[in-house]
Amino acid sequence: MTTTIEVNKQSVRQFLETGKLKKFVIPEYQRPYAWTDEQIQVLFDDLAEYTANNNESTYFLGSIVAYENEQQEQEIIDGQQRITTLFLLLRVIYGKLENSSEKEAVFLKSQIEPALWEQDDLTGEVKLDKILIRSKVMGDEGNEEFANILVRGQADVKSKSNYSKNYILIQQLLNDYATNEPLSFYRFISNILNKAILLPITADTQDTALTIFSTLNDRGLALSDADIFKAKIYNHLDVEGKNDFIEKWQQLDEEATNANESIQKLFYYYMFYLRALENDRNTTTPGVRKYYSKNNFERLYSDDVLTNLNTILNLWIVVNNRNSLDGQPWSENKEIKQVLDCLTSYPNEFWKYPVVTYYLHYHKSVEFEDDFLAFLRRLLATLSARYIVTPTINAVKRGILNLNAEIVKSPKPKFDFTPIDEKELKEKIKDAHRNTVRMILKMISYQHQEDLLPEKWEIEHIFPQKWQPTYFPTTSDKEVRSLVEHIGNKIPFEKKLNITASNGYFTKKKEIYNQSRVGILRELSNSHDDWGLDEIRERDIRIADELFNLLSQWGLYQSETEESRQLIPIPEDKISDYQQFIKIFNKDDSDETRQMFLTMM
């Protein structure tokens, strides 16, 4: 489909007059009018300075992005703050000129009237109750106030809305200007109408207009897809439902912000759950707006949308804020919280989609706490091992989409990921990729303490990154540098204590280590008198073995049959056969090879 846009430079008067044919509307999904007195002052001063300089060129006010909606209105996508301010400014000016019979005033009034109101086609009589702009911003009590100001030319001095406050400020500024610059007053008004220029960009569809806005916008937060969804749901409800929806949406928005999330992200997570229900395993992730807009946004009109978004948010309140939820014992389970904390250090967000899907689908089940812990552990084991060996998104992307679809079939879902070679995994753990270090350290640390790690901790190099060359006279700097960055030389350490410890050697840091709330760090301090390359090598091996055993225990090398999807531990006498299978599978991952493995096991 061909996309069309129309761009036509116009004066303020020319642009606002187009509202006589197609009225301006500020849609529900826009944010409330938010210009401050500072922004009003800057605009007014700029226009006054432009007039004082008797400038022959035009004054550019910026662009307005809109599209013609189904009601043949100009729906404003970008520029709502400017166009609202211009309507207020011209209404103040008209009120100032209203009782003047001077020919300049009469002429300027005749130019302002068709920019603010409808007129009789034959007589040109102004219909003061028919303004050319309408604000429908959801939940904004100022919408009616804005309309009343334009109709009556008066603002409520007690009102706290930006419409009234800015209208009153503009009145004061205009009165002062008329007093101080009487000879320039009419020229000032004429310049606003005829020399202040806008660049209207009219798109053929809302999608096109939003795309243009996203490209041009550099003045603040762009409209999110959630703003569009909010308007769609709101318009679908009756009056009673709308009032209830506004209250629930605002509460959801506030709580999401407090949990370091957003409604936009909640819709994104929810999309993966809905895709799982539809058995959609496509690795190409659709845009959020594109996904929900299918079939005229019907997915948004389900009665349980807000309920499900709130449920998803509850998960992130536990994960991000470390809070517990009333009546949900799982949220107080320390083991679950530890695994979730480890997952938050996974190097990308793919882990979130199956966790959301599992939680949303099973959180009300009787066995949820135990099932959720088992699932989280296996997920962490599966994802971490694959990223440690192959630190790319593609290592798990297809498996994640398959897993999502399997989750809604069973609380013990089928995990379909490429097998990992034990030897390769252990070697990669020792010299871990920088993106995996925090995750590995968390997993190991939680085997040595029950409480969560402090929220603010840094990766401590037990042997310092800077050392005296004479410390290891028989070892090359290259080898020392390599070992210093191995996992065996790294450990969690509170940020404040780490600053105190600085870059000192082990014997000087032991006392500070003992003040730590990190159990594994205190154990290290109490079990060693000194720390060098041999200790790093030894700890490399211990961490690799401990982590490998942990991941195996959590389900890394478990398999399931297609029929039962029950977890089956691999017997010890089959390990060598399994390792042989891995070598075959790395060359041939066909269904026949998979079946051979299942038969073998």
Buried (B, 14 or more C-beta within 10 A) or exposed (E): EEEEBEEEEBBBBBBBBBBBEBBBBBBBBBBBBEBEBEBBEEBBEEBBEBBEEEEEEBBEBEBBBBBBBEEEBBBBBBBBBBBBBBBBBBBBBBBBBEEEEEEBBEEBBEBBBBBBBBBEEEEEEBEBEEBBBBBBBBBBEBBEBBBBBBBEBBBBEEBEBBBBBBBBBBBEBBEEBBEEBEEBBBBBBBBBBBBBBBBBBBBBBBBBBBBBBEEBBEEEEBBBBBBBBBBBBBBBBEEEEBEEBBEBBEEBBEBBEEBEBBBBBBBBBBBBBBBBEEEBBEEEBBEBBEBBBEEEBEBBEEEEBBEBBBBBBBBBBBBBEEEBBEEBEBBEBEEBBBBBBBBEBBBBEBBBBBBBBBBBBBBEEEEBBEBBBBBBBBBBBBBBBBBBBBBEEEBBBBBBBBBBBBBBEBBBBBBBBBBBBBEBBBBBBBBBBEBBBBBBBBBBBBEBBEEBBBEEBBBBBBBBEEBEEEEBEEEEEEEBEEBBBBBBBBBBBBEEBBEEBEEEBBEEBBEBBEBBBBBBBBBBBEEBEEBBBEBBBEBBEEBBEBBBEBBBEBBBBBBBEEEEBEBEEBEEEBEEEBBEBBEEBEEEEEEEEBEBBEEEB
